[in-house]
Amino acid sequence: MEQISAGQKLDQAFGKLGKEKTISFQLDLDTDAQRLKALDASSNPEPGEEIPDEVADLLSDATISVTAQSKKPIDESGEKDFVGMAMKVRAHGGDIVEYRVVGDYTYIRSDAKLLGKAMGAPVPSAEDLPPEAGGLKKALDGEWVKINTKEMAETAAEPGTEPVPEPTLDARTQKQLLEALRKTVAREVDFETADGEDGAERITATAPFRTLVGELFGEIRPLAKKLPPGMELPTDGDFKEVPDAEVTADFTLKNGELSEVYVDLVELAENARVKKLGLVVRMTEGQSLRAPAAATELDIEEMLGGFGAAMMGTEDFGEEVGLPEEGFPVDAV
């Protein structure tokens, strides 16, 4: 009865999420830089390919916030139904980078100093650019800038070719994949329930990782023809090197709604020095996505040329990238 009850409660909690039109959550790793370095060392990287200290510090400290907004409930939405996406990376005491996709534009802002610290290399500052590069200066000063999303895709495409649309899943196939996941979980996962803090309920799910993943892809294979091009499914042989250690996930429910998921990955690390390694997902209140006011519009080719000039030095910047005397266009949103 406990198995049925816990499974039903989780199913209902995820069902409630699927009925929302906006969903927001935060992701972060529960570990530290030293453990990440130890985990990397156990993979025997080639000399010079070890994980840099800055990257280990960033991964251990970063919190990623994500929001998706649709015209329909999430569980009924296909790719074309989503009207807004947003992501923000926070680390080292501040927001490193944030972007939003709303309407025809992608909006971006960043903290150049924090970004340079995270990358382990200095990022060009606004002072490195000439006066006419007004839009880029705003970007490097942490103000909102915007780029036409369609033009950005066209610039990234090969010259003379149409940009290739991103692979998408229709709503029907998404539901079939979700059903495959539910069947696998019901068959392979063991559940236990316990009381959490502040009246919350904790449901612990445990399963052997290789078996769980192998069974899941076994359920998905009949749907392979419905998947977008390029989404190739792994074969049974691909799972031979995957650890079959038991992985535990703790789900916290408050008033029947999912509030947090903690996945303990220590056993998968297979490293005695890595005693703490978890993935945390925290649900947050869904925020309506809006275009930032007074964002400065950037010309993509001039932007790329401007950053290149800043990295190489600003001498003859205007001649190299062909900047107009009036500078970058500015458009208030």
N, C-alpha and C positions, 0 to 999 in steps of 0.2 A: 504493500500500500504506500510506503514511503517513496519507492521508486516512481510510482504513478503520480503521486501527489506533487513531488518535486518537479518532475518532468512537465506536468501540466502547468504548474505555476510559472516555470520558465517560458513555456510556450505562450502562455497568456501575456506575460510581460513583454516578450518580443512582438507579440501581436499588437499590443497597445502602441509600441514604437512605430510599427508599420502603418498605423492609422494616422500618424502625424504627417503634416505637410512640410514641416521644418524640423530638422534634427541637428542637434549640436552635441559635441563630445570633445574630451581632451585625452590625449595619449602621452604617456611618458614611460621611461624605463626605470624600474626600481633596482638600481645597482650603482656602482661608482666607477670612476675612470680606471682605477687599478684593476678591478675585476674584468673590465672590458679589455684591457691590455693583456691580461693573463689568458682570456678566452681567445684573443687574436693570436697570441704566441703559440697556443696549443694547435693551431691550424697550420703551423710551419710555413709562414709566408716567406716569399723570396726576399733576399736582402734588399732593403730599400722600399719594400712594399708593406712594411708593418703599419698598423694603424697609427697615424700621427697623434701626439699628445693632445693637440687642439681638438681633433675629431672625437677622441675618447671623452674629453671634458665636455664637449658640446652634447654628445649623445646621452651622457649620464645626467646632465643638468637640464636638458631641453624639455619643454612642454609644448605639444602641438595641439592647437585648437582648430577644430574643423566644424563647418556648418554647411548643410545642404538644404536648399529650399525648392519645393516643387509646386506645380499647379494642382497636383493630385496627391492623395495619400502616398507615402513613400513606397508601400508594398504594391501599388498599382502603377508606379511611375516607370516609364521608359526613359532613355537618355534625353529625348527631346522635351520631356515634361519638366525638366529641371530648369528653373529660371534664375538661380543664383548659387554660387559656390564661394566659400571663403576658407582661408587657412592662415593661421598666425603661428610663428615660432618664437617662443619666449625662452631666453636663457641668459645667464650671466647678469641677472638683475634687470633686464629690459626686453623689449620687443625687438628681435633681430630683423625680422622681415614679416610683412603681412600682405596678402593679396586678396582681392575680391573679383569675381567675374559676375557682372551684372549687366544685362542688356547686351549691347554691342561692344562693350569695353572691358578690359582687364585693368584693374586699379592696383597700384603697388606703392608701398612705402617701406623704408628700411632705415636702420641705424647704422651708418657707415662704420663707426668705430667698433660697435659690437660685432658687426659682420666681419670686419677685419680680424678681430680677436678670435672669432669662431673658426675662420679659415686659416689662421696662422700666418696671414700675409696682409699687409696694409691695403686698404681699399682706397682708390683715389678720392680725395676730398674736394669739396666745392672750390676751394682755393686753387686746385690744380687746373681748373677750367677757365677759359677766357670769359669776359663779360657777356659775349653774345650767346653763350651756351646756357641761357636762363633756365630752360626746362630741366636739363641735367643737374644744374646746381640745386634746384628744388628737390630733385630726387635724392641727391647726396646729403641734403640738409634735413632729410627725414619728412618732407612734405609729400602729400599724395600726388602721384602722376598717373596718367592713364594712357593706354595703348589700344588702338582699334584691334580687336581680337582677330577679325577676318584678315586684316592686312598683315598681322603678325604671322598667321599661318601661311599666307602667300609668300612672305619674305623667307620663311624657313624652308619652303618647298624648292626643289630643283628648278633652275631657270627654264622657262618655257613649258612647265608642267603644272597641272592643277594640284593643289594641296590634297593629300589623301585624307579623307575623313577618319576621325578616330573610330576604332571598333566599338560597336554598341550592342547591347543586349535588349531585346524587346521585353515588355512587361511579362508576357506569358512564359518566356524562357526563364526569366528571373524567378518566377513563382515555382517553376519545375526544379530549378537548382535549389531553392529553399526547401522544397519538399524532400529532395534527395538528402539534404543536410539533416533534416528532421528524422528521417528514417535511420540514417547512420547513427545519430546521437542516441535514439531510442534503443538501438540494438547493441551499441558498443560502450556506452557511457554509464558508469555507476554514480548514483546521486545519494547525498546525505544532506540533511537539513539541520540547522542550528539557529539559535537566537543570536542576533547581532546587537550592536549598540543602538540606543535611542529607538527601541522598538522595531528595528529593522530585522529582516530575516536573511540568513545566509544559506545559500545552497552551494554545496561543494560537488563538483563534477570531476571524476577521475577516469582516465582511459589510457591504454597503451598507444603512444603517438603514431608509430608506424602502422599499426593495425587500423587505427582510426582514419588516418589519411588515406591509406590504401583502399579501405572500404568505401570512403566518401567518393574517391575518383572512380571506383567501380560503379557506383550509382550514377555518376555523371556521364560516363562514357556513352550510354545510349543517346545522350543529348549533344554529342560532339558535332554533328552536322548543323546544329542550330547556333553554335557558337561563332562569333565573328572571326574572320580570317586572321591568322597569326596567333590565335589562342589554342596552342597545341597542348594536349593533355599528356602528362608523364606516363610512362609505361610501368609495368610491374617491376621491371629491372631497375628503374630509377629509384625505387624505394629500398633497395638492398642495403644502402649505406645509411639510411635514415634510422636514428636510434629508436628502439621500441620501448624505451623507458616510459613509465607512467607519468603523465602530465596532469596537473591539477589546476582547475579553474574555480575560483570563488566568485559567485554572483551575489550581489547585495540587492535585496528588494525592499523598497519602502512603499507601503500602501499598495502592494502588488505591482509597482512600477520598478523597472530596472534602474538602479542608480550608479552601480560600479561593477566592473569585472576585473579580477586580478588573476592573471595566468602565470603560474610558477614554472619557469623554464630551466631551473637549476639542473634537473635530471638530464635534460637535453644537452646541456653544456658538456657533460662527461668530463669535468675538470674539477679535481678536488680543491683547487684554489678558488674556484668560483662558487661561493656559498650563498650568494644572493643575486638572483637574476629573475626579474619579473616584468611583465607587461601590464600596465594599468590603463584601463579605459574608464573614464568618469563621464557620465551623462550630465549635460548642463542644460539650462533652460534655452529652448530654441529662440534665436534672435532673427527678426525680420531683416533681410539683407537690403541695404540701400547703397546707392552710389555716393561716395564721399563728395561733399560740396567743394567747389572751386578747385578740382584736380586739374593739373596742367597736362595738356595733351602733348605727347612726344611723337616725333616722326621717327619711325623705327630705324631706317637706314642712317639718319643723322645721329640717333642715339648710339648705335653700334660704333659708328665712326668716332663719336665723341669719347666713348669709354676707351676705345683703342688709342686715341690721341693722348688721353690722360695717362694711360699706362706707359706710353712711350715718351711722354714729355709734351708740353703744350706749344712748343715753338711751331709756327706756321699752321696752327690748328685749323683756322678758318679756311686756308687754301686747300688743305688736305681733304677736308670733308665737304667743302663747298657750302658753308653755312651762309644763309642770307643775312644781310646787314640788320634786318629787323629781328633776328633771332628766331626762337622756336614759337610756334603758335600756342596760344593759351585759350582754353575753352572752359568756361564755368559750367559745372554740372548742376 
